[in-house]
Structures are given as C-alpha cells and as structure tokens.
Amino acid sequence: MAPAATAPALPALSAPLRAAAPGLAVRLAMILAGLAALIARAYLRHPTRAALILPLWKRLTRAARRFTALAARLAAGRPAKPSKPGRPGTRPTPFPTRHGWLVHDLRHEAAHFTAQLEALLAEPLAAELLANSPAAARILRPLCHMLGVTKAAIPPTTPKQPPARPIPPAPTAALRPEAAPLAPPPCPHLRWPWRSRA
C-alpha cells in the first residue's frame, strides 16, 4: 500500500496575523473597488483607453477575490492552493508595461490609491503576511506594478534553480594498435620474425 502524500507545510504565520488576515483582505478589496470605479469613470473619456476598462475591472476584482480566499485559508490554518496554469492558447491582455503606468495616465486620482495601498502594505502585519506567503505576493505584485508602488513593498520572487546535471565520465582514449606494447616471445631463445635482431 502506497504511503499517503504529506500536506505542504503551513506558512509560519503568527496568531495575530491569522486573526487579522481577513480584515486585511477587506481593506484591500475596498481599495481595489474604488480604483475600478475610477478607471471606469476616467477611461470612458479616453477612447484610446476605453478598451482597457473591462480587462482592468476583471483583473482588480479577481485579485480581490483571490486575496480574500487566501486570507480565509490562512486564518483557518490551511495552506494556500497551488496556482493553476493559464489556459492554452490564451494571451494576456496587453496592458502597458511601464512601472506605474496607471498613475502616469490618471495622475493624482490614481496616486491616491497608490498611497492607500502603500500604507496598507507598510503595516507590520501586512509585511509579515507578504514575507511568509508567496501566494499573497504573487497576487499583489501586478497591482503594485501598475500603481507604481515601490518595489521594496513586495518580496522578490525566488528563482527556481534548475536541477544539477550529472557530470559524464571523461572518455578514455582508445589505445592505438601501433602504440600497443609487443608481447614477449613464447620462449627466450626465439624471436619474432618481424622484430629486428640486436
């Protein structure tokens, strides 16, 4: 009978953080809801940006929903669910790639939400959550990028090291026939006919 698979280790979260995690998720959801309303109101006046309203709304609401579910699991002492791979054939929405591009577009109105998110992430309990939960950092990292939140607020992703390849043994050089040593004659008083006599 095969042994049962062991559950992944729980993040080292303190008891105060587990109690505060749902509240942090509620505050984040309020920030993202206000940001989504601002985007819808502001981008309707910009025809070149109107196509981003729905994708941005989906990204913000999905981030709030994922963070709320993660906070609930951590508060209950359960590990985070592994992230699912993207659907084959789907392409991500081509959002601008500049750091803080949303603040660059909406100026002080978006900067207000940047300040709110930075203040939330600077709190000790939120910093502890991000330091001990890579899933929470993955959810917040795209939001921090578009709002221009300082990169120090989110722990960097640890790159996965590829498995070490075994070193193949060094090939042995084949002994050439001309370099092979001559076998001694079967008897001391006999000589091979092709060997020169001394």
N, C-alpha and C positions, 0 to 999 in steps of 0.2 A: 504494500500500500504506500503510495507516494506521500511524503510529508506535506502538511498544509503550508501554503505560502504565508510568510510572515508579513504583517502590515507594515507600511513605511513608518519610520519614526516620526512622532509628533514634533512640531517646532517648539523650541524652548521658550514658550510664552509665559510670562508671569501671570499670576491670578488677577491682579488689577487690569492687565491688558485684555485678558479674555473677557472680563466683565465690561470693559469699555469698547471692545471691538464693534458691537452693533451700533453704538452711538456714533463712532467714527464713520461708519458706513452711512448713517442717516445724514450726517453733516456733509459728506461728500456728495450724496445724491442731491441735496439741496443746491450745492454749488453748481453741479452739472445741469440741473434743471433750469436754473437761472441763465446759465451760459447758452443752453439750447434755445431758450426764448429770445435771447439777444441775437443769436445767429439768424434765427428765422426773421426777426424784425429788420435787422440791418441788411442782410443779403437780398431781401426782396427788392431793395432799392438799387442793387447792383446786378444787372443782367449777366455779367460775366461770372458772378459767384452764385447765382441762384441755383445752379445745378448741384451745388455742394450742400444745400440745406438738408435734404433728406439723408444723404450719407453721413453727414456730421451728426444729425439727430440720432441715427441708428448707432453710431459709434459711442456717443455720450450715454445714451440710455442703456446700451449693452454693458458698458464699463460700470455704470452704477449698479446694474443688476448682478453682474459677476462679483463685484466687491461686496455687495450685501450678502450674497450667498456664501462667499468665502468667510466673511466675518461671523456669520451664523455657525459655520462648521468649526471655526477655531474657538468660538465661545463655548461650543459643546464638547471641545476636546477631540475633535475628529480631524484627520489630515485633509489637506486640500486635494481636490480631484485633479488628476493629471490633465494637462491641456490637450485638447483634441486637434489633430492636424487639419489644415484647411481642406476644403473640398477640391478635388482635382478639376482643373480647367477653369477655376475662378481666379480673377485678378483683383488685387486690392484697389480700392478707389484711389485715383491719382491725386492725393492731397499735396499741396506744396511741401517741399522738404526742408525749407529754411527753418532754423530753430526760432520759435516764437512767431511763426508766420501769421497766426490768428491775431495776435496783438498788433502786428505790423498792419494788418488790414483794418481792424476795428479800433485801434488806438486806445484811448483811455477807458472806453467802455469794457473792452476785454481785459485791460490791465487791472481792472477792479477785481475780476475773478482770479487773475493770476495771484494777486496779493492774498486773496482768501485761501487759495489752495496752498500757497507757500506757508501761510500762518498755520494751517491745519497740519501740514507735513512737518513743521518745525516743533510741534508739541512732542514731549518725551515719549508718550505712549504711541503716537503715530510713528515716530522714528524707530521705536523698538519693534513695532509690527513689520515695518519695511525691512529692517535688518534681519529678522528671523523668518520672514515669509517671502520667498522668491516669487510666489504666485501674485501676491499683492503688488510687488514692484513691477511685474510684467503688465498688470492691468493699468497702473498709473503712469508708466513711462511714456506711452504715446500722448497722453493728455498733457503731461509736463512739457513734452517737446513742442506741441502746438501752442501752448500758452507761454512758452519762454521761461518756465520755472528753472531755477538754477539746477544744473546737473548734479550738484552735490546733495540735493534733497533725496535722490533715489540711488540706492546702492548699485554699482555697476554690475553687469552680468558677468558671471564667471565663465570663461570659455571652456568648453569641454576638451580635454586632452585626448588626442587620438591614441588608440592602443599601440603600445610599442611593438614594432615588428621584430620577429626573431632574426638574429644575425645569421645568415647562412654560413656554413663552414667554408673555409678557404679551399679552393680546388687544388688538388695535388697534381703536380706536373708529371705527365707520363714519362717514363724512362725511355729514352730513345734507344733503338737497338744498337747503334754504334757506340753508345756510351755504356752499355751493359758490360760488366766485368766478365772476362773469359773464365770458363770453368777449368779447373785443373785437369790434366790428363789422367786417365784411369790408372796408369802406372807411372812410377817415377822415371823409368828408362825409356818411356815412349813420349813422342812429341806429336802435336797436331800437325798434319801436313801443311796447313796454310800459315803456320807460325814461323817466323824467321828463326834460323838457328843462331845461337850466340857465337 
